[in-house]
Amino acid sequence: VVLLEKEIVILEGVDLREVAAGDYEIFCAPLKYDGAGGDGAPARTFLRELR
């Protein structure tokens, strides 16, 4: 709850091992999900390199 109040989200299961070191913005767009219960949902996640 504290994280949500501060607009901090938890992102799990993202494999960044092949991403080169650097500065990035991360975008996480939720996908429509009609699953029953729970507090998570699938999302499309992508990075944009900052220059």
CNS distance restraints for C-alpha pairs under 8 A (distance, minus, plus):
assign (resid   1 and name CA) (resid   5 and name CA) 6.19 0.50 0.50
assign (resid   2 and name CA) (resid   6 and name CA) 6.47 0.50 0.50
assign (resid   3 and name CA) (resid   7 and name CA) 6.24 0.50 0.50
assign (resid   3 and name CA) (resid   8 and name CA) 4.93 0.50 0.50
assign (resid   3 and name CA) (resid   9 and name CA) 6.72 0.50 0.50
assign (resid   4 and name CA) (resid   8 and name CA) 5.47 0.50 0.50
assign (resid   4 and name CA) (resid   9 and name CA) 6.49 0.50 0.50
assign (resid  22 and name CA) (resid  49 and name CA) 7.50 0.50 0.50
assign (resid  23 and name CA) (resid  49 and name CA) 6.09 0.50 0.50
assign (resid  23 and name CA) (resid  50 and name CA) 5.50 0.50 0.50
assign (resid  23 and name CA) (resid  51 and name CA) 7.82 0.50 0.50
assign (resid  24 and name CA) (resid  47 and name CA) 6.13 0.50 0.50
assign (resid  24 and name CA) (resid  48 and name CA) 5.42 0.50 0.50
assign (resid  24 and name CA) (resid  49 and name CA) 4.39 0.50 0.50
assign (resid  24 and name CA) (resid  50 and name CA) 5.15 0.50 0.50
assign (resid  25 and name CA) (resid  47 and name CA) 5.64 0.50 0.50
assign (resid  25 and name CA) (resid  48 and name CA) 5.22 0.50 0.50
assign (resid  25 and name CA) (resid  49 and name CA) 6.46 0.50 0.50
assign (resid  25 and name CA) (resid  50 and name CA) 6.80 0.50 0.50
assign (resid  26 and name CA) (resid  45 and name CA) 7.16 0.50 0.50
assign (resid  26 and name CA) (resid  46 and name CA) 5.90 0.50 0.50
assign (resid  26 and name CA) (resid  47 and name CA) 4.60 0.50 0.50
assign (resid  26 and name CA) (resid  48 and name CA) 6.52 0.50 0.50
assign (resid  27 and name CA) (resid  45 and name CA) 5.56 0.50 0.50
assign (resid  27 and name CA) (resid  46 and name CA) 5.37 0.50 0.50
assign (resid  27 and name CA) (resid  47 and name CA) 6.22 0.50 0.50
assign (resid  28 and name CA) (resid  43 and name CA) 6.12 0.50 0.50
assign (resid  28 and name CA) (resid  44 and name CA) 5.73 0.50 0.50
assign (resid  28 and name CA) (resid  45 and name CA) 4.36 0.50 0.50
assign (resid  28 and name CA) (resid  46 and name CA) 6.65 0.50 0.50
assign (resid  29 and name CA) (resid  43 and name CA) 5.36 0.50 0.50
assign (resid  29 and name CA) (resid  44 and name CA) 5.17 0.50 0.50
assign (resid  29 and name CA) (resid  45 and name CA) 6.30 0.50 0.50
assign (resid  30 and name CA) (resid  41 and name CA) 6.96 0.50 0.50
assign (resid  30 and name CA) (resid  42 and name CA) 6.22 0.50 0.50
assign (resid  30 and name CA) (resid  43 and name CA) 4.15 0.50 0.50
assign (resid  30 and name CA) (resid  44 and name CA) 6.32 0.50 0.50
assign (resid  31 and name CA) (resid  41 and name CA) 7.25 0.50 0.50
assign (resid  31 and name CA) (resid  42 and name CA) 5.78 0.50 0.50
assign (resid  31 and name CA) (resid  43 and name CA) 5.04 0.50 0.50
assign (resid  31 and name CA) (resid  44 and name CA) 6.78 0.50 0.50
assign (resid  33 and name CA) (resid  41 and name CA) 6.39 0.50 0.50
assign (resid  33 and name CA) (resid  42 and name CA) 7.21 0.50 0.50
